[in-house]
Amino acid sequence: MAGNRTFTMIKPDAVEKGHIGAILEQITASGFRIVAMKLTQMTSRDAEKFYEVHSERPFYGELVEFMSRGPIVAAILEKENAVEDFRTLIGATNPEDAAEGTIRKKYAASVGENAVHGSDSDENAQLEGAFHFAGREMF
């Protein structure tokens, strides 16, 4: 998966607001191929485990609560330079700092409710994708 695949989640806030289709359209229009995708909901325990790296940070509890409050769309995307290109496409974590036209500029409400997750490294893309998908679910 290294190099040409990344992992994303359309977060509960964007799902609740009905932005799934528009976000997926922007992703595919930017040259990404969806190789795995599902609508699912993380339990609190799932969110705790997924975001364990942030467990010592003050926002951890709020993050776990937010990410388990409703459905998400989990997906593995494929494209050359996938991680870096996807991070550019989604924009800065704070939508106020995000570049015009990025997913977070268009669909995020705040730093906490920022519409999408994107892996920050090839290694994390592989780990995060494996958290949500079995090998037989990737095409």
Backbone bond lengths (Angstrom), bond angles and torsions (degrees), N, CA, C in turn:
res aa  C-N    CA-C-N  psi(-1)  N-CA   C-N-CA  omega(-1)  CA-C   N-CA-C  phi
1 M - - - 1.448 - - 1.525 111.29 -
2 A 1.304 118.42 -16.21 1.461 121.81 -175.89 1.521 111.65 -61.91
3 G 1.319 114.86 136.73 1.448 120.71 172.49 1.502 116.29 92.77
4 N 1.311 118.03 -45.96 1.459 117.63 -174.42 1.533 113.99 -120.81
5 R 1.314 117.50 10.72 1.466 120.34 176.14 1.523 110.31 -131.94
6 T 1.310 115.07 147.38 1.454 121.79 174.68 1.519 108.77 -139.82
7 F 1.313 115.00 166.69 1.461 121.15 -179.88 1.522 108.81 -115.65
8 T 1.325 115.73 143.72 1.450 121.13 174.87 1.517 110.46 -140.30
9 M 1.311 114.64 157.24 1.461 121.97 168.60 1.520 107.18 -132.37
10 I 1.312 115.96 132.95 1.452 120.06 166.01 1.521 103.81 -85.15
11 K 1.319 116.18 118.06 1.457 122.68 -169.35 1.534 112.32 -77.78
12 P 1.351 115.90 164.96 1.467 120.05 -176.36 1.527 114.71 -52.60
13 D 1.323 118.42 -37.38 1.460 119.91 -179.11 1.519 111.81 -62.21
14 A 1.321 117.53 -44.05 1.468 121.39 -179.44 1.525 111.21 -71.67
15 V 1.335 117.39 -35.14 1.470 120.79 176.26 1.526 109.24 -64.54
16 E 1.338 116.48 -47.22 1.478 121.35 -179.60 1.528 111.85 -58.70
17 K 1.318 117.11 -34.83 1.467 121.45 -177.40 1.522 113.01 -86.56
18 G 1.340 117.15 0.25 1.456 120.49 176.33 1.518 115.18 78.86
19 H 1.324 117.63 27.05 1.459 121.11 -176.71 1.529 114.82 -94.02
20 I 1.321 118.98 6.69 1.464 120.86 -176.59 1.532 111.42 -55.31
21 G 1.305 117.18 -53.49 1.459 121.16 -176.59 1.516 113.09 -60.51
22 A 1.328 117.18 -45.22 1.464 120.87 -178.81 1.524 111.20 -65.17
23 I 1.325 116.65 -39.78 1.467 120.00 179.59 1.526 110.23 -67.67
24 L 1.329 117.12 -45.21 1.470 119.96 178.43 1.528 111.22 -62.03
25 E 1.310 116.94 -37.35 1.468 120.66 177.72 1.523 110.38 -63.00
26 Q 1.321 117.42 -43.42 1.462 120.48 179.54 1.531 110.73 -65.18
27 I 1.327 116.12 -38.25 1.466 120.70 179.16 1.535 110.12 -63.70
28 T 1.319 117.24 -50.14 1.468 119.64 -177.60 1.531 111.44 -70.49
29 A 1.317 117.79 -34.15 1.462 120.73 177.80 1.534 111.17 -66.48
30 S 1.325 116.54 -20.71 1.463 121.49 178.74 1.526 112.24 -89.82
31 G 1.330 116.22 9.18 1.457 120.68 173.34 1.511 116.06 93.62
32 F 1.319 118.04 5.70 1.461 120.45 177.11 1.522 110.19 -84.34
33 R 1.315 115.26 141.83 1.459 122.23 174.58 1.519 107.44 -106.17
34 I 1.325 116.80 130.39 1.461 121.65 178.80 1.525 107.66 -82.58
35 V 1.353 116.69 118.38 1.462 120.56 -178.90 1.528 111.94 -105.24
36 A 1.335 117.24 -11.49 1.464 123.05 174.62 1.520 107.02 -159.59
37 M 1.343 116.63 141.34 1.456 119.32 179.03 1.517 109.51 -161.56
38 K 1.349 115.35 142.09 1.454 119.86 174.12 1.516 110.79 -157.58
39 L 1.329 114.13 149.48 1.454 122.61 170.92 1.519 105.50 -90.66
40 T 1.319 116.55 124.20 1.456 120.71 -176.05 1.524 108.47 -151.23
41 Q 1.304 116.77 175.39 1.458 120.55 174.24 1.515 108.85 -134.74
42 M 1.312 115.58 129.46 1.455 119.83 177.05 1.525 109.73 -80.62
43 T 1.315 116.07 138.59 1.460 120.32 170.39 1.525 107.31 -75.16
44 S 1.310 116.78 170.05 1.465 119.83 175.29 1.523 110.08 -58.31
45 R 1.316 116.57 -41.77 1.469 120.85 179.84 1.532 111.08 -63.86
46 D 1.343 117.26 -41.31 1.464 120.61 176.15 1.528 110.68 -58.51
47 A 1.338 115.98 -47.52 1.466 120.52 -178.46 1.529 110.91 -65.01
48 E 1.338 117.09 -38.96 1.464 120.23 176.71 1.522 110.75 -59.53
49 K 1.321 115.83 -44.85 1.464 120.49 -178.55 1.531 111.21 -69.43
50 F 1.326 117.02 -44.36 1.460 120.69 -178.28 1.526 111.15 -61.39
51 Y 1.334 116.90 -41.23 1.462 121.94 -176.94 1.527 113.07 -100.73
52 E 1.327 116.57 21.78 1.463 122.10 -177.82 1.533 112.93 -53.08
53 V 1.314 117.04 -33.17 1.459 121.93 179.44 1.536 111.59 -57.79
54 H 1.334 117.01 -23.97 1.466 122.00 -179.00 1.531 112.76 -100.59
55 S 1.311 118.06 10.24 1.474 121.53 -171.09 1.526 114.38 -59.63
56 E 1.309 118.33 -24.63 1.470 120.87 -179.93 1.533 112.50 -91.37
57 R 1.294 116.77 -5.14 1.470 120.06 -177.61 1.530 110.57 -84.25
58 P 1.326 116.94 150.80 1.462 120.08 -175.89 1.536 114.62 -64.30
59 F 1.316 117.96 -23.42 1.468 121.37 -177.66 1.533 113.50 -88.71
60 Y 1.328 117.81 -1.75 1.469 122.33 -173.01 1.534 112.63 -55.34
61 G 1.306 118.61 -50.88 1.463 121.54 -178.72 1.522 112.25 -59.80
62 E 1.312 115.56 -43.63 1.467 121.06 178.38 1.529 110.77 -64.25
63 L 1.334 116.62 -39.29 1.462 121.72 178.67 1.525 110.91 -63.56
64 V 1.318 116.63 -46.19 1.469 121.46 179.42 1.532 110.14 -61.25
65 E 1.314 116.55 -44.81 1.472 120.92 179.38 1.529 110.77 -61.92
66 F 1.318 116.61 -45.79 1.461 121.74 179.89 1.527 111.72 -62.08
67 M 1.323 116.89 -48.16 1.463 120.58 -174.86 1.532 113.24 -71.45
68 S 1.317 117.90 -16.31 1.463 120.20 178.97 1.527 112.14 -106.35
69 R 1.314 118.19 5.67 1.462 120.53 -175.18 1.529 114.12 -78.88
70 G 1.321 116.73 -17.93 1.456 119.42 -178.43 1.514 110.63 -166.45
71 P 1.328 116.07 179.14 1.470 120.76 -177.85 1.527 112.75 -61.97
72 I 1.320 113.58 153.57 1.462 123.58 172.60 1.524 107.85 -128.01
73 V 1.303 116.37 163.19 1.458 121.11 168.13 1.523 105.82 -112.18
74 A 1.321 116.06 114.84 1.468 122.05 177.17 1.521 107.55 -96.50
75 A 1.334 116.36 139.83 1.462 119.25 -179.23 1.522 111.34 -152.50
76 I 1.312 114.52 148.95 1.459 122.08 170.55 1.526 106.24 -109.93
77 L 1.316 114.83 129.95 1.453 121.87 -175.74 1.521 110.06 -115.71
78 E 1.313 115.43 148.93 1.459 120.52 -178.78 1.525 109.69 -126.22
79 K 1.324 114.58 136.59 1.467 122.67 177.19 1.520 106.07 -178.50
80 E 1.314 118.57 152.27 1.464 120.61 172.07 1.524 108.68 -56.03
81 N 1.321 117.32 138.45 1.460 122.12 177.42 1.533 110.94 57.19
82 A 1.315 116.44 40.38 1.465 122.93 -169.72 1.523 114.28 -56.64
83 V 1.314 117.92 -49.26 1.470 119.75 -175.03 1.520 110.68 -61.52
84 E 1.306 116.84 -52.94 1.465 120.64 -177.41 1.527 111.74 -64.12
85 D 1.330 116.90 -44.63 1.465 119.83 -179.80 1.526 111.64 -64.25
86 F 1.333 116.95 -36.91 1.465 118.82 179.93 1.523 110.91 -71.37
87 R 1.320 117.49 -38.74 1.468 120.40 177.20 1.536 109.95 -60.44
88 T 1.318 116.83 -37.86 1.461 120.47 176.19 1.525 110.62 -65.80
89 L 1.324 116.86 -42.78 1.467 121.62 -179.19 1.525 112.39 -63.61
90 I 1.326 117.73 -38.21 1.469 118.60 -176.97 1.520 112.12 -80.65
91 G 1.318 118.59 -28.64 1.457 120.58 178.05 1.518 113.06 87.93
92 A 1.312 115.23 178.45 1.462 122.83 -177.73 1.524 111.25 -62.22
93 T 1.331 115.37 151.67 1.462 121.47 179.49 1.525 111.40 -55.87
94 N 1.303 116.54 -41.71 1.466 121.38 176.43 1.529 107.91 -85.42
95 P 1.330 117.69 114.72 1.470 119.30 -177.20 1.528 113.88 -59.23
96 E 1.332 117.13 -24.26 1.461 119.63 177.12 1.524 111.54 -67.46
97 D 1.340 116.78 -26.90 1.459 122.12 179.38 1.531 112.82 -94.89
98 A 1.314 116.62 -8.54 1.466 121.19 -176.35 1.528 110.77 -72.18
99 A 1.308 115.45 145.02 1.465 121.20 179.12 1.525 110.47 -67.17
100 E 1.315 115.36 150.10 1.470 121.18 176.52 1.519 109.49 -55.71
101 G 1.329 116.13 139.44 1.453 122.05 176.72 1.515 114.49 87.31
102 T 1.333 117.84 -11.66 1.467 119.48 178.58 1.529 110.12 -74.56
103 I 1.310 115.53 160.66 1.469 120.75 -178.15 1.523 110.77 -60.08
104 R 1.322 117.09 -45.26 1.470 118.56 -178.53 1.529 111.99 -68.73
105 K 1.309 118.27 -33.91 1.469 119.89 176.94 1.522 109.86 -62.93
106 K 1.322 116.69 -39.47 1.464 121.65 -177.53 1.529 113.51 -78.27
107 Y 1.353 117.37 -39.35 1.464 119.64 -166.04 1.523 116.15 -120.93
108 A 1.323 119.42 -10.87 1.469 120.88 -177.83 1.523 110.65 -86.20
109 A 1.323 115.65 145.72 1.457 121.43 178.84 1.521 112.38 -97.49
110 S 1.333 116.67 -28.22 1.463 120.71 -174.88 1.524 109.42 -164.69
111 V 1.328 116.00 178.95 1.463 121.00 175.41 1.525 109.80 -60.90
112 G 1.322 117.14 -41.96 1.460 121.61 -178.58 1.514 113.59 -73.94
113 E 1.315 117.16 -38.42 1.464 122.19 179.80 1.523 107.12 -111.35
114 N 1.349 113.98 79.97 1.461 119.15 -170.29 1.531 114.27 -109.49
115 A 1.316 115.94 27.04 1.472 124.72 167.32 1.525 117.19 71.40
116 V 1.325 118.57 -45.11 1.471 120.42 -175.16 1.524 111.75 -142.36
117 H 1.313 113.55 153.87 1.458 122.10 171.23 1.519 106.98 -110.27
118 G 1.312 116.53 143.81 1.456 121.63 172.79 1.517 109.40 -138.43
119 S 1.303 117.55 132.91 1.462 121.42 179.29 1.517 110.56 -56.12
120 D 1.345 115.86 147.00 1.462 120.09 -177.51 1.520 113.73 -102.15
121 S 1.334 117.65 -0.56 1.466 121.28 177.68 1.528 108.92 -158.70
122 D 1.319 116.14 162.07 1.467 120.24 176.52 1.530 110.29 -60.30
123 E 1.329 116.21 -41.73 1.470 120.25 -179.67 1.531 111.02 -62.28
124 N 1.328 117.14 -46.35 1.468 119.48 179.22 1.517 111.54 -67.36
125 A 1.318 118.02 -34.34 1.464 120.64 176.39 1.521 110.29 -57.93
126 Q 1.312 116.23 -43.55 1.460 120.43 -179.99 1.525 111.08 -66.98
127 L 1.326 117.31 -45.52 1.466 121.28 179.78 1.530 111.55 -63.96
128 E 1.318 116.35 -45.62 1.460 120.85 -177.75 1.526 111.46 -67.96
129 G 1.319 117.17 -39.65 1.461 120.39 176.27 1.514 111.24 -62.20
130 A 1.330 116.85 -43.33 1.468 121.63 179.89 1.528 111.40 -67.60
131 F 1.318 118.16 -26.05 1.459 122.03 176.96 1.528 110.71 -63.46
132 H 1.315 116.55 -37.10 1.467 121.99 -174.36 1.525 114.98 -102.19
133 F 1.337 117.81 -20.78 1.463 119.75 -173.16 1.521 112.35 -132.87
134 A 1.322 114.90 138.79 1.459 121.23 169.48 1.528 107.60 -82.16
135 G 1.306 117.30 156.45 1.458 121.44 -179.51 1.509 113.91 -53.28
136 R 1.337 117.05 -36.26 1.465 120.43 -178.80 1.532 112.62 -71.93
137 E 1.320 117.40 -7.51 1.469 120.95 179.50 1.525 112.54 -95.38
138 M 1.321 117.43 -0.35 1.462 121.51 -179.50 1.525 109.86 -107.08
139 F 1.312 115.47 136.90 1.463 119.73 -174.83 1.496 111.66 -125.19
